[in-house]
Amino acid sequence: MSSTRSRLVDVAAALGDRSVLLAVALSLVVALLPWSQASGLRVGVALAAGLGVVWWLRPWRRLERCVQMLVDGREPGDHDWPTRGDAGRVAASLRALAQRHRQQREASAQALGRLQAVLDHAPVGIAFARNSRLELVSQHLARLFGRQVPQMTGQPTSVMHASDEDRAEFVARASTVFSQHGGFDGESRLARADGGIFWGRLRGRAVQPGEPAAGTIWIVDDISHSREEQQRLAWAAEHDALTGLMNRPGFEMRLQRMLDERKPFAALFLDLDRFKQVNDSAGHAAGDRLLVELSARIAGVVRDSDTVARLGGDEFALLMPQCPPQRAAVIAEAIRAAVESYRLDWNGSRHGVGASIGLVQGTTAFPTCAAVLAAADAACYAAKRGGRNRVVVWRAEAAAAPVLAA
């Protein structure tokens, strides 16, 4: 009996609520009475104890409902929170925490709002990305991609790239540079909402170096025009403006590369016969037309792997990688025949020219491209001295007497 009374007192003390303490005390008194004297009283005490427990549980159930409202994103009212007993004390702590969280959320929303306002007026494309998603996007950036800001916010960063392959290549390149330098500055193919492709320059910097989860700030520019201009200038640096063929610097660069790599090749030098007469009789416009049309004819005879170049004036050259002597001689003769059969109709007159060609087979005897061109030029000169409109092959063992091709 004493042990039972001790456990009841401990339970009552732990509960700490007056109504429960009263119910437990009544139960304790009844337990001390003889069974014959307390049967009716036992029933009443049991009911009172049950009501006490129910009364004690009410604030905890209110607290549970308030917590569920917070989880669901709703704000409990002041009347929803319990205020008495242990549940009231726990509720007060939760309300304080919820208030701080709400204040932090409001402050964060205000800061994001101010940042978005700045981004909306920025004249460049700016984005904040975290975990491969766009969390903030400037209006300028959205316009670059033909979208609205809400259409891009929250989207995966892959929405900007032209293809999965472009994204994979960009991610691999950017990851390497970020790990080495903490930032990135490079170019990649991007895609607009309508499917249009453009080249973008992407400059990125980690918010916290070494902490990818903190996110990255990106600045994106459309560089399609400048890239096209760079490509045009690069093309013009290596090509002849009139004919579109490779020019001398471009040809010499490719020839030197063949020499450096010690790969077999053949090269020829071509000088048009009687071209000066066309210029003098029909004018420079007719001469330019002839050069353009003959360039197309020559390019149509050679292999796809060959490089045709206009070195200047009426001089042309051809580089033939991996071309054996017999095949090179056949191509040279085909070029000569194509030039010989060509006629230019100009103001009621017909004009034709010939081709004197010097052919050289690349060997270790040529240390530089200048040496190759000098040998081909010597063979071409020999062709002119031999009667013009022919192919002469230069041979190292008979440099003083180039061989006339059959």
JOMOJO-V112671 format. One record per residue. N is the residue number from 1. RES is the residue in one letter. SS is DSSP state (@ for helix, = for strand, . for the rest). NEAR is the number of other ideal C-beta (glycine too) atoms within 10 Angstrom. Layout:
n=N res=RES ss=SS near=NEAR
n=N res=RES ss=SS near=NEAR
//
This chain:
n=1 res=M ss=. near=7
n=2 res=S ss=@ near=6
n=3 res=S ss=@ near=7
n=4 res=T ss=@ near=11
n=5 res=R ss=@ near=13
n=6 res=S ss=@ near=10
n=7 res=R ss=@ near=10
n=8 res=L ss=@ near=15
n=9 res=V ss=@ near=14
n=10 res=D ss=@ near=11
n=11 res=V ss=@ near=12
n=12 res=A ss=@ near=18
n=13 res=A ss=@ near=10
n=14 res=A ss=@ near=8
n=15 res=L ss=@ near=18
n=16 res=G ss=. near=11
n=17 res=D ss=. near=19
n=18 res=R ss=@ near=13
n=19 res=S ss=@ near=17
n=20 res=V ss=@ near=20
n=21 res=L ss=@ near=17
n=22 res=L ss=@ near=14
n=23 res=A ss=@ near=24
n=24 res=V ss=@ near=20
n=25 res=A ss=@ near=15
n=26 res=L ss=@ near=18
n=27 res=S ss=@ near=19
n=28 res=L ss=@ near=15
n=29 res=V ss=@ near=11
n=30 res=V ss=@ near=19
n=31 res=A ss=@ near=14
n=32 res=L ss=@ near=9
n=33 res=L ss=. near=12
n=34 res=P ss=. near=7
n=35 res=W ss=@ near=8
n=36 res=S ss=@ near=6
n=37 res=Q ss=@ near=9
n=38 res=A ss=@ near=16
n=39 res=S ss=@ near=11
n=40 res=G ss=@ near=8
n=41 res=L ss=@ near=13
n=42 res=R ss=@ near=15
n=43 res=V ss=@ near=11
n=44 res=G ss=@ near=12
n=45 res=V ss=@ near=20
n=46 res=A ss=@ near=14
n=47 res=L ss=@ near=11
n=48 res=A ss=@ near=15
n=49 res=A ss=@ near=19
n=50 res=G ss=@ near=11
n=51 res=L ss=@ near=12
n=52 res=G ss=@ near=21
n=53 res=V ss=@ near=16
n=54 res=V ss=@ near=11
n=55 res=W ss=@ near=14
n=56 res=W ss=@ near=20
n=57 res=L ss=@ near=14
n=58 res=R ss=@ near=14
n=59 res=P ss=@ near=20
n=60 res=W ss=@ near=15
n=61 res=R ss=@ near=12
n=62 res=R ss=@ near=19
n=63 res=L ss=@ near=20
n=64 res=E ss=@ near=13
n=65 res=R ss=@ near=13
n=66 res=C ss=@ near=21
n=67 res=V ss=@ near=15
n=68 res=Q ss=@ near=11
n=69 res=M ss=@ near=15
n=70 res=L ss=@ near=16
n=71 res=V ss=@ near=8
n=72 res=D ss=. near=7
n=73 res=G ss=. near=6
n=74 res=R ss=. near=11
n=75 res=E ss=. near=10
n=76 res=P ss=. near=19
n=77 res=G ss=. near=9
n=78 res=D ss=@ near=7
n=79 res=H ss=@ near=7
n=80 res=D ss=@ near=14
n=81 res=W ss=. near=20
n=82 res=P ss=. near=21
n=83 res=T ss=. near=13
n=84 res=R ss=. near=12
n=85 res=G ss=@ near=19
n=86 res=D ss=@ near=15
n=87 res=A ss=@ near=21
n=88 res=G ss=@ near=14
n=89 res=R ss=@ near=12
n=90 res=V ss=@ near=16
n=91 res=A ss=@ near=23
n=92 res=A ss=@ near=13
n=93 res=S ss=@ near=9
n=94 res=L ss=@ near=16
n=95 res=R ss=@ near=15
n=96 res=A ss=@ near=10
n=97 res=L ss=@ near=11
n=98 res=A ss=@ near=17
n=99 res=Q ss=@ near=10
n=100 res=R ss=@ near=10
n=101 res=H ss=@ near=11
n=102 res=R ss=@ near=12
n=103 res=Q ss=@ near=10
n=104 res=Q ss=@ near=10
n=105 res=R ss=@ near=10
n=106 res=E ss=@ near=10
n=107 res=A ss=@ near=10
n=108 res=S ss=@ near=10
n=109 res=A ss=@ near=10
n=110 res=Q ss=@ near=10
n=111 res=A ss=@ near=10
n=112 res=L ss=@ near=13
n=113 res=G ss=@ near=10
n=114 res=R ss=@ near=10
n=115 res=L ss=@ near=14
n=116 res=Q ss=@ near=16
n=117 res=A ss=@ near=10
n=118 res=V ss=@ near=11
n=119 res=L ss=@ near=21
n=120 res=D ss=@ near=13
n=121 res=H ss=@ near=10
n=122 res=A ss=. near=14
n=123 res=P ss=. near=7
n=124 res=V ss=. near=13
n=125 res=G ss== near=24
n=126 res=I ss== near=19
n=127 res=A ss== near=23
n=128 res=F ss== near=19
n=129 res=A ss== near=18
n=130 res=R ss== near=15
n=131 res=N ss=. near=10
n=132 res=S ss=. near=11
n=133 res=R ss== near=15
n=134 res=L ss== near=21
n=135 res=E ss== near=14
n=136 res=L ss== near=19
n=137 res=V ss== near=28
n=138 res=S ss=. near=25
n=139 res=Q ss=@ near=16
n=140 res=H ss=@ near=17
n=141 res=L ss=@ near=25
n=142 res=A ss=@ near=22
n=143 res=R ss=@ near=14
n=144 res=L ss=@ near=19
n=145 res=F ss=. near=23
n=146 res=G ss=. near=13
n=147 res=R ss=. near=19
n=148 res=Q ss=. near=13
n=149 res=V ss=@ near=17
n=150 res=P ss=@ near=10
n=151 res=Q ss=@ near=14
n=152 res=M ss=@ near=20
n=153 res=T ss=. near=17
n=154 res=G ss=. near=10
n=155 res=Q ss=. near=15
n=156 res=P ss== near=13
n=157 res=T ss=@ near=19
n=158 res=S ss=@ near=16
n=159 res=V ss=@ near=16
n=160 res=M ss=@ near=27
n=161 res=H ss== near=20
n=162 res=A ss=. near=19
n=163 res=S ss=. near=12
n=164 res=D ss=@ near=9
n=165 res=E ss=@ near=10
n=166 res=D ss=@ near=17
n=167 res=R ss=@ near=20
n=168 res=A ss=@ near=12
n=169 res=E ss=@ near=14
n=170 res=F ss=@ near=23
n=171 res=V ss=@ near=15
n=172 res=A ss=@ near=10
n=173 res=R ss=@ near=14
n=174 res=A ss=@ near=19
n=175 res=S ss=@ near=12
n=176 res=T ss=@ near=11
n=177 res=V ss=@ near=15
n=178 res=F ss=@ near=18
n=179 res=S ss=@ near=10
n=180 res=Q ss=@ near=9
n=181 res=H ss=@ near=11
n=182 res=G ss=. near=12
n=183 res=G ss== near=15
n=184 res=F ss== near=20
n=185 res=D ss== near=13
n=186 res=G ss== near=13
n=187 res=E ss== near=14
n=188 res=S ss== near=19
n=189 res=R ss== near=17
n=190 res=L ss== near=24
n=191 res=A ss== near=19
n=192 res=R ss=. near=16
n=193 res=A ss=. near=13
n=194 res=D ss=. near=8
n=195 res=G ss=. near=8
n=196 res=G ss=. near=12
n=197 res=I ss== near=12
n=198 res=F ss== near=16
n=199 res=W ss== near=17
n=200 res=G ss== near=25
n=201 res=R ss== near=17
n=202 res=L ss== near=20
n=203 res=R ss== near=14
n=204 res=G ss== near=19
n=205 res=R ss== near=15
n=206 res=A ss== near=16
n=207 res=V ss=. near=13
n=208 res=Q ss=. near=10
n=209 res=P ss=. near=12
n=210 res=G ss=. near=9
n=211 res=E ss=. near=9
n=212 res=P ss=@ near=16
n=213 res=A ss=@ near=8
n=214 res=A ss=@ near=11
n=215 res=G ss=. near=17
n=216 res=T ss== near=19
n=217 res=I ss== near=15
n=218 res=W ss== near=22
n=219 res=I ss== near=17
n=220 res=V ss== near=23
n=221 res=D ss== near=17
n=222 res=D ss== near=17
n=223 res=I ss=. near=16
n=224 res=S ss=@ near=15
n=225 res=H ss=@ near=10
n=226 res=S ss=@ near=12
n=227 res=R ss=@ near=15
n=228 res=E ss=@ near=11
n=229 res=E ss=@ near=11
n=230 res=Q ss=@ near=11
n=231 res=Q ss=@ near=10
n=232 res=R ss=@ near=10
n=233 res=L ss=@ near=9
n=234 res=A ss=@ near=10
n=235 res=W ss=@ near=11
n=236 res=A ss=@ near=11
n=237 res=A ss=@ near=10
n=238 res=E ss=@ near=15
n=239 res=H ss== near=17
n=240 res=D ss=. near=21
n=241 res=A ss=. near=8
n=242 res=L ss=. near=13
n=243 res=T ss=. near=21
n=244 res=G ss=. near=14
n=245 res=L ss=. near=22
n=246 res=M ss== near=23
n=247 res=N ss=. near=19
n=248 res=R ss=@ near=16
n=249 res=P ss=@ near=13
n=250 res=G ss=@ near=17
n=251 res=F ss=@ near=25
n=252 res=E ss=@ near=20
n=253 res=M ss=@ near=12
n=254 res=R ss=@ near=17
n=255 res=L ss=@ near=23
n=256 res=Q ss=@ near=14
n=257 res=R ss=@ near=13
n=258 res=M ss=@ near=21
n=259 res=L ss=@ near=17
n=260 res=D ss=@ near=9
n=261 res=E ss=. near=9
n=262 res=R ss=. near=8
n=263 res=K ss=. near=11
n=264 res=P ss=. near=14
n=265 res=F ss== near=23
n=266 res=A ss== near=24
n=267 res=A ss== near=28
n=268 res=L ss== near=28
n=269 res=F ss== near=27
n=270 res=L ss== near=28
n=271 res=D ss== near=21
n=272 res=L ss== near=22
n=273 res=D ss== near=20
n=274 res=R ss=. near=13
n=275 res=F ss=@ near=20
n=276 res=K ss=@ near=13
n=277 res=Q ss=@ near=13
n=278 res=V ss=@ near=23
n=279 res=N ss=@ near=17
n=280 res=D ss=@ near=10
n=281 res=S ss=@ near=12
n=282 res=A ss=@ near=17
n=283 res=G ss=. near=13
n=284 res=H ss=@ near=10
n=285 res=A ss=@ near=11
n=286 res=A ss=@ near=18
n=287 res=G ss=@ near=24
n=288 res=D ss=@ near=13
n=289 res=R ss=@ near=18
n=290 res=L ss=@ near=23
n=291 res=L ss=@ near=22
n=292 res=V ss=@ near=15
n=293 res=E ss=@ near=14
n=294 res=L ss=@ near=24
n=295 res=S ss=@ near=19
n=296 res=A ss=@ near=12
n=297 res=R ss=@ near=13
n=298 res=I ss=@ near=23
n=299 res=A ss=@ near=16
n=300 res=G ss=@ near=11
n=301 res=V ss=@ near=18
n=302 res=V ss=. near=18
n=303 res=R ss=. near=13
n=304 res=D ss=. near=4
n=305 res=S ss=. near=10
n=306 res=D ss=. near=20
n=307 res=T ss== near=21
n=308 res=V ss== near=23
n=309 res=A ss== near=26
n=310 res=R ss== near=26
n=311 res=L ss== near=21
n=312 res=G ss== near=10
n=313 res=G ss=. near=13
n=314 res=D ss=. near=21
n=315 res=E ss== near=16
n=316 res=F ss== near=28
n=317 res=A ss== near=25
n=318 res=L ss== near=28
n=319 res=L ss== near=25
n=320 res=M ss== near=25
n=321 res=P ss== near=18
n=322 res=Q ss=. near=12
n=323 res=C ss=. near=23
n=324 res=P ss=. near=12
n=325 res=P ss=@ near=14
n=326 res=Q ss=@ near=7
n=327 res=R ss=@ near=13
n=328 res=A ss=@ near=24
n=329 res=A ss=@ near=19
n=330 res=V ss=@ near=13
n=331 res=I ss=@ near=20
n=332 res=A ss=@ near=26
n=333 res=E ss=@ near=17
n=334 res=A ss=@ near=14
n=335 res=I ss=@ near=25
n=336 res=R ss=@ near=22
n=337 res=A ss=@ near=13
n=338 res=A ss=@ near=15
n=339 res=V ss=@ near=23
n=340 res=E ss=@ near=14
n=341 res=S ss=@ near=9
n=342 res=Y ss=. near=17
n=343 res=R ss=. near=12
n=344 res=L ss== near=18
n=345 res=D ss== near=10
n=346 res=W ss== near=17
n=347 res=N ss=. near=8
n=348 res=G ss=. near=5
n=349 res=S ss== near=11
n=350 res=R ss== near=8
n=351 res=H ss== near=20
n=352 res=G ss=. near=15
n=353 res=V ss=. near=23
n=354 res=G ss== near=20
n=355 res=A ss== near=28
n=356 res=S ss== near=25
n=357 res=I ss== near=26
n=358 res=G ss== near=29
n=359 res=L ss== near=30
n=360 res=V ss== near=28
n=361 res=Q ss== near=22
n=362 res=G ss=. near=22
n=363 res=T ss=. near=12
n=364 res=T ss=. near=8
n=365 res=A ss=. near=13
n=366 res=F ss=. near=22
n=367 res=P ss=. near=9
n=368 res=T ss=. near=12
n=369 res=C ss=@ near=20
n=370 res=A ss=@ near=12
n=371 res=A ss=@ near=13
n=372 res=V ss=@ near=27
n=373 res=L ss=@ near=22
n=374 res=A ss=@ near=15
n=375 res=A ss=@ near=25
n=376 res=A ss=@ near=26
n=377 res=D ss=@ near=18
n=378 res=A ss=@ near=17
n=379 res=A ss=@ near=26
n=380 res=C ss=@ near=28
n=381 res=Y ss=@ near=16
n=382 res=A ss=@ near=20
n=383 res=A ss=@ near=28
n=384 res=K ss=@ near=16
n=385 res=R ss=@ near=11
n=386 res=G ss=. near=13
n=387 res=G ss=. near=11
n=388 res=R ss=. near=15
n=389 res=N ss=. near=19
n=390 res=R ss=. near=21
n=391 res=V ss== near=25
n=392 res=V ss== near=27
n=393 res=V ss== near=25
n=394 res=W ss== near=24
n=395 res=R ss=. near=17
n=396 res=A ss=@ near=12
n=397 res=E ss=@ near=7
n=398 res=A ss=@ near=10
n=399 res=A ss=. near=12
n=400 res=A ss=. near=7
n=401 res=A ss=. near=10
n=402 res=P ss=. near=24
n=403 res=V ss== near=14
n=404 res=L ss== near=14
n=405 res=A ss=. near=20
n=406 res=A ss=. near=7
//
